Amino acid sequence: MGTDPFQSPRYREIITEHIRRTLGFLLGEGIEFAVAAEVEHCTFSPELPSDIRDRFAPTSLFVLSGYTFESAVVEEKALRFEAGFGEENFGSVVSIPLLAIKQVIVGEYPIIINVAEPEPPLPPESERSMEALLSNPENRKLLKKKRK
């Protein structure tokens, strides 16, 4: 069958736009919703305590209602909101890349199902800088001389 068309850059672009516009519509209309997201791609600020983070399933449901819904913002490539976790209601800002959202659910109905995988993260800036430096053969020669 060849490459998976649902992992192509073009399809990722289409589904990202679809998710972004749908979430924008829901927020604009005041319609509360939930998202099932791949937690490994989510960021929490401040970071959640390990006893809370360890309880998440690989794909977890985040319900956006009340204050969490009111705090939600759709950015170019992510959904961001404030939420409380655990018995202590530990507050954190959650950022979910749009492609890490596998479902958007309103009431009992999944209104979006996403099969595209999030794009792999870029390496840290220091690694990208070193790759750029080493891409020039002259720089490689200089580094080899310096090591001797």
N, C-alpha and C positions, 0 to 999 in steps of 0.2 A: 504494500500500500504506500510505501515511501514515508515521507515526513508527515507528522500530524498537523493538519491545517489549523487546528485549534490552539497550537502553540506558536504559530507564525507571528511575526511582528505586526502584520496587518490585522489579524484577528485580535491580537492583544490590544491594539489601538481601538478597534471597534468596540470590544466589550468594556474597556476602560471608560470610554466615552458614554456608553450605555449605563454603566453603573453610576458614574458621576452625575449624569443628567437625571437619572431616576432618584438617586438620593437627594439631589437638589430639589426635585419636585416634591418629594415626601416632606422634606424640611420646610419648604415654602408653603405647603398646604397644611402644615401642622399635623401630619399623619405619623403617629408613632410606629416604630418598626423594630425588627431585630435583624442582626447579621450573624451568619455562621462564618467564622473566619479561622484561617490557619494561624494559630497562636505563635508559631516559630517566627513569623514575619512581623508580628506586632511589637510595638515599643511602648513602654510604660514609663512615665516621668512624673514623680520619682519611680524608680524601679520597685516592683512589688517584692515584699518579703518572700523568701523561698517557700515558706509553708503555704502561702497563698498561691504562688505561681505554679508550684508542683501539682496542685489539684486540677489544673486546666487539662482538658483533653486536647489532643492534637488539633482538632477542629472544635472550637467552642462557640457557644451562642452568647452574644452580647445583646441585651434588650435595651433599646433606647427609648426611655419614657421619663417623664418628670424632668428633674434637673439635668439628667444625662442627655435627654433629647434637646433641652433648651441650650445646652452647651455645645452641641454638635455643629461641626463645620465641615463642609466638603471642600477639600483642596484639590489641586490639579491631579495629584496621584495618590491621595490618601483621604480617609475619613478620620477626623479627630474629635474626641469628646472627653469629658471628665466623668469619672465614675468612682464609686466606692466599692471596695472588695473585702470579703471576709467578715467575720463577726465584728471586728473593730471598725468596719466601714472605711478601710484604708483608702484615702483619696489619691488618684493618679490620673494623669492625662494619657489617654490611649490613642495611639496612632496606628491605623490599619491601612496598609497599602491596598488600593482598590482591587488589584488582582488577587490579593489574599482573601478577599470576600468571596466565599463560595456560594452563598445564598443570601438573598434579601427576602425577609418574610414580613408580611403585613397580616395581622390576625393569624389565621391558620393557613394562609396561602403563600407559598414561595412565589414571589413575582419575578425573581431573577435567579437563574442557576448559571454559575460560571465554571467552566471546565478548564479555562486557561490558567496556567501556572504563573506565579509572580516571576518577574525577571530576576535572574541571579544578582545579588548585590555586587556593586563595584568593589574592587579591593581598596584597602585604605589608601589615602593620598600618597603616603610614603612609598607604597609598593608601586603605584602608577608612575610616580616620579622616577623610581629606579628603572622600571620597564622602559620609560621614554629615554632615559640616559643610556641604557644598555642597547637600545635599538640602533644607535650609531656605532658602527664598527670602530671608529677612532676612539670613542670613549672606552670601549672594552679594552683596547690596547693600553690605554693609560692606566686603567685599573689593574691590569695584569702586571704592568711595570711596577706599580706602587706596592703590590703584594710581595714582590721578590726581595 
